[in-house]
């Protein structure tokens, strides 16, 4: 591994205080939005009726939305499902109205506009199931963060563990804040994207932490800040290439993947940007702030056999 000269490194840590202030402001804004606006929960969490219909001659989504709005379903979510003939309709639950009746009302409204419409399937998601999914989803993220904290503490050092978990919590809160501010629908696909963001950000953080540990053992000159700058500079090319290739795929999913995975692609796109930023300015800055040093990462000395006898 080539050790860069201190003059060749990018001084990332020079901007750690402005970055921490910027992140703190974003986190406070995200928490405030979550408290006031909350999340726009999808039917996976709130419950409701899901109807898949087929239009042999092709479906006009705008016309279908107008028909449902005239039938007192203005909040119905209408999107293509696999092809231009297949349409998926999601309707939120109504007070004192059974889900089966809602399904019949939706089909009646659609048949008034087109007699060729055919129902493929209908599903009902109860509110109890939605509450259970919400609880289990939050528990899944909490367990993931705790496991990551334990792993990084054992693999590296507790200061890096706290920095890694802080960066992951930072990414999750800001992504939730984005969906709260923009009132984007939060469904199971977005939850899956959040867990994927945790994995992506953790992978980047582990690579940086591993390089920092190696350089603490190899670089003799320079303090912790200089060693961290060297490590971040050495991993910069890898970070850029990984981020760009991931973004290219996500942009294709965002524009061509359809409405069903639009939230998934949005969460991952934002998560890749914020995860790359947090690996540099949150995880590393927290470890530096907590006072990580060469002594903390040096391997323990192993006494050779017979050394005690020679000392006698």
Secondary structure in CASP SS format (residue, H / E / C, confidence):
PFRMAT SS
TARGET T0000
AUTHOR 0000-0000-0000
METHOD secondary structure of the structure
MODEL  1
X C 1.00
X C 1.00
X C 1.00
X C 1.00
X C 1.00
X H 1.00
X H 1.00
X H 1.00
X C 1.00
X C 1.00
X C 1.00
X H 1.00
X H 1.00
X H 1.00
X H 1.00
X H 1.00
X H 1.00
X H 1.00
X H 1.00
X H 1.00
X H 1.00
X H 1.00
X H 1.00
X H 1.00
X H 1.00
X H 1.00
X H 1.00
X H 1.00
X H 1.00
X H 1.00
X H 1.00
X H 1.00
X H 1.00
X H 1.00
X H 1.00
X H 1.00
X C 1.00
X C 1.00
X C 1.00
X E 1.00
X E 1.00
X C 1.00
X H 1.00
X H 1.00
X H 1.00
X H 1.00
X C 1.00
X E 1.00
X E 1.00
X E 1.00
X E 1.00
X E 1.00
X E 1.00
X E 1.00
X C 1.00
X C 1.00
X C 1.00
X C 1.00
X C 1.00
X C 1.00
X H 1.00
X H 1.00
X H 1.00
X H 1.00
X H 1.00
X H 1.00
X H 1.00
X H 1.00
X H 1.00
X H 1.00
X C 1.00
X C 1.00
X C 1.00
X C 1.00
X C 1.00
X C 1.00
X E 1.00
X E 1.00
X E 1.00
X E 1.00
X C 1.00
X C 1.00
X C 1.00
X C 1.00
X C 1.00
X E 1.00
X E 1.00
X E 1.00
X E 1.00
X E 1.00
X E 1.00
X E 1.00
X C 1.00
X C 1.00
X C 1.00
X C 1.00
X C 1.00
X C 1.00
X H 1.00
X H 1.00
X H 1.00
X H 1.00
X H 1.00
X H 1.00
X H 1.00
X H 1.00
X H 1.00
X H 1.00
X H 1.00
X H 1.00
X H 1.00
X H 1.00
X H 1.00
X C 1.00
X C 1.00
X C 1.00
X C 1.00
X E 1.00
X E 1.00
X E 1.00
X E 1.00
X E 1.00
X E 1.00
X E 1.00
X E 1.00
X C 1.00
X H 1.00
X H 1.00
X H 1.00
X H 1.00
X H 1.00
X H 1.00
X H 1.00
X H 1.00
X H 1.00
X H 1.00
X H 1.00
X H 1.00
X H 1.00
X H 1.00
X H 1.00
X H 1.00
X H 1.00
X H 1.00
X H 1.00
X H 1.00
X H 1.00
X H 1.00
X H 1.00
X H 1.00
X H 1.00
X H 1.00
X H 1.00
X H 1.00
X H 1.00
X C 1.00
X C 1.00
X H 1.00
X H 1.00
X H 1.00
X H 1.00
X H 1.00
X H 1.00
X H 1.00
X H 1.00
X H 1.00
X H 1.00
X H 1.00
X H 1.00
X H 1.00
X H 1.00
X H 1.00
X H 1.00
X H 1.00
X H 1.00
X H 1.00
X H 1.00
X H 1.00
X H 1.00
X H 1.00
X H 1.00
X H 1.00
X C 1.00
X C 1.00
X E 1.00
X E 1.00
X C 1.00
X H 1.00
X H 1.00
X H 1.00
X H 1.00
X H 1.00
X H 1.00
X H 1.00
X H 1.00
X H 1.00
X H 1.00
X H 1.00
X H 1.00
X H 1.00
X H 1.00
X H 1.00
X H 1.00
X H 1.00
X H 1.00
X H 1.00
X H 1.00
X H 1.00
X H 1.00
X H 1.00
X H 1.00
X H 1.00
X H 1.00
X H 1.00
X H 1.00
X H 1.00
X H 1.00
X H 1.00
X C 1.00
X C 1.00
X C 1.00
X C 1.00
X C 1.00
X H 1.00
X H 1.00
X H 1.00
X H 1.00
X H 1.00
X H 1.00
X H 1.00
X H 1.00
X H 1.00
X H 1.00
X H 1.00
X C 1.00
X H 1.00
X H 1.00
X H 1.00
X H 1.00
X H 1.00
X H 1.00
X H 1.00
X H 1.00
X H 1.00
X H 1.00
X H 1.00
X H 1.00
X H 1.00
X H 1.00
X H 1.00
X H 1.00
X H 1.00
X H 1.00
X H 1.00
X H 1.00
X H 1.00
X C 1.00
X C 1.00
X H 1.00
X H 1.00
X H 1.00
X H 1.00
X H 1.00
X H 1.00
X H 1.00
X H 1.00
X H 1.00
X H 1.00
X H 1.00
X H 1.00
X H 1.00
X H 1.00
X H 1.00
X H 1.00
X H 1.00
X H 1.00
X H 1.00
X H 1.00
X H 1.00
X H 1.00
X H 1.00
X H 1.00
X H 1.00
X H 1.00
X H 1.00
X H 1.00
X H 1.00
X H 1.00
X H 1.00
X C 1.00
X C 1.00
X C 1.00
X C 1.00
X H 1.00
X H 1.00
X H 1.00
X H 1.00
X C 1.00
X C 1.00
X C 1.00
X C 1.00
X C 1.00
X C 1.00
X C 1.00
X C 1.00
X C 1.00
X H 1.00
X H 1.00
X H 1.00
X H 1.00
X H 1.00
X C 1.00
END
